[in-house]
Amino acid sequence: MLFGLFRKETPKEDLKHKNQTTLENILEKKIPSMALKYAMDLWIDQPFSFKVTRTRNTCLGNYSFRNGQHQITVNHDLNPYSFLITYIHEVAHQRTLLQYMGKRKRPLPHGQEWKNNFKQLMAPVLNNYVFPPDVLKVLSAHMQNPAASSSKDPLLVKTLARYSENQNPDKLSLGELKNGSLFNFHNKVYKKLEDRRTRTLVEATVGKRKYTISSHAEVEQVN
């Protein structure tokens, strides 16, 4: 008799299966194929809701925890290698929160606890099967002490940009510029003063007012 050999999925199990399928359909179009199984294993181990968003000048991705729900978002316009790095960057935030949830100590957003998780989660994909040699070399060096954002590493930004379809050779991220450099942003010229965690302090050349602009922002250097 076959009675008892089959079990109908509960609504909760059915929803999880649908979410898993949806995520896999998204990631197979967005990240290197050799990293797909690993990226999905991260979700299976600790599920989260996932969304691909419009381009955001303030960030490449984001992790949030609200009402008991983990959510990760990644910008739609990233090349496969940047998308994968950002995806794992945000998963590292989730893992760090889970480790310290309910404890008095609250680690800094990109403190040593997050760095350790990010390095550990990136290790399985740091190979020539996932990344091309030029990206792998620069990324491996970056992961020795990862910054809050990849835009803080000019060499990594420039190397990853080679694989972006929308690359503009005349533009670069604000984080790549040296302090004191002049640049054009939204048809106004500014002087870069200093990098902060995810934003950069700048001064308008006309009026001398100071502002902060996302370090990810695309700018054109003025010579």
LUMVEX-972963 format. One record per residue (C-alpha): residue in one letter; x negated, y, z negated. Coordinates in pm, whole numbers, plus 50000, padded with zeros to 5 digits. Each point is the difference from the previous one (the first is absolute). Example, Ala and Ser with C-alpha at 12.3 -4.5 7.8 and 13.67 -1.06 7.14 Angstrom:
# residues 2
A487704955049220
S498635034450066
//
This chain:
# residues 223
M500005000050000
L498815035250081
F502085016049726
G497725019549767
L497095002250246
F501055034350121
R500415031049786
K501605032450110
E497885030749932
T501265023949737
P500765036050112
K496785011349826
E497904973950180
D501685008150329
L499225037249959
K496364992449918
H499744978450312
K501475027750216
N497625025749850
Q497064977050063
T501004994850363
T500525037250051
L496605008749856
E498264973650209
N501655013450317
I498725034849914
L496464990149904
E499394977750301
K500325031350216
K497995022749770
I496924981449871
P497334976750144
S501514965550058
M497314982449795
A501085019849691
L503744993150030
K500154969049781
Y497955016549726
A502105031750008
M503144979049965
D498484979649717
L499525032449806
W503725006950034
I501004964249911
D497875001849685
Q501535033349888
P502945011350220
F500725036550075
S502205019350238
F498135012950303
K500645028050244
V498155014750296
T500415037849988
R499545030250220
T496635017450010
R499265017149668
N497225025649972
T499844994649624
C499164962850007
L499504968850211
G502044978249766
N501715000349664
Y500924976949713
S502795007249753
F501804981549721
R503535012149928
N502954983249834
G498064967649972
Q499244999350374
H496575000250163
Q499855018850330
I497175004450247
T500035022350306
V497435004150278
N499935025950279
H501124986650338
D497205015350210
L496984982449846
N497904976750212
P500014963049894
Y496845002849789
S501095031849821
F503464985249945
L498564968849838
I497635019849776
T502835022949890
Y502354970649939
I497484983149770
H499155033549836
E503655003349895
V500314963649891
A497025006849771
H502065027449834
Q502814975049939
R497634974449851
T498455026049772
L503395010849871
L501034964049937
Q496804993649804
Y500545029849771
M503795000649983
G501125002349637
K496535008649873
R499065032549836
K497075005750231
R501035015150331
P497224998550258
L499345029350231
P501674997050344
H496674993150171
G497944991249694
Q497714970449948
E502924976149944
W501465008350342
K496544999050162
N499424964949862
N503364987750132
F499505016350339
K496544984550038
Q501304965949898
L502995001350236
M497925012550294
A497284973749963
P501844971850187
V500405021450315
L496535015650010
N498784978550286
N499465000450378
Y503234981150061
V502085029549880
F497885031150063
P497725008950293
P496295001849907
D499775038249988
V503025003249769
L498914970549785
K496565015149938
V501325034149890
L502994985749812
S497834975549804
A497835029049883
H503105020349913
M501414971749789
Q496975000349770
N501675029749829
P503305007650177
A501305035549988
A503585010749933
S500445003750374
S498094987750304
S500045036250123
K497365007249733
D497554978650199
P499205019250322
L498134971050160
L502884975949936
V502515025450137
K497955005050315
T499474962750052
L503684991449954
A501005028550232
R498364981850292
Y502884975349990
S502835025549985
E502035005350316
N500865035649900
Q496405009949924
N499265036450083
P496245004450054
D500225036949909
K501604993649662
L498934982949678
S501394996949651
L499465028449754
G498264975549767
E497234995350258
L498955036650002
K497205013349782
N500775026649740
G499685034650154
S501154988650345
L502555020550193
F502924982150163
N503235006450185
F503214986149849
H503445009350137
N498475028850197
K498345015949696
V496344999349903
Y498924988749654
K496794993849813
K499594967049817
L499085005049634
E500104966049827
D501524965250011
R502294989149723
R501604965949944
T502264998950307
R500125036850096
T497445026350096
L499725035749873
V499705024850288
E499965037850047
A501705018850282
T497535021750191
V502705026850030
G501275011349661
K497614977249804
R502914981149837
K499214965049875
Y502074969050079
T499714962449972
I500474978550310
S500144962250023
S496564985250064
H501674978250268
A501105030450203
E498665001650357
V498055032150058
E497805015150267
Q496605012449888
V499115035850091
N496365006450088
//
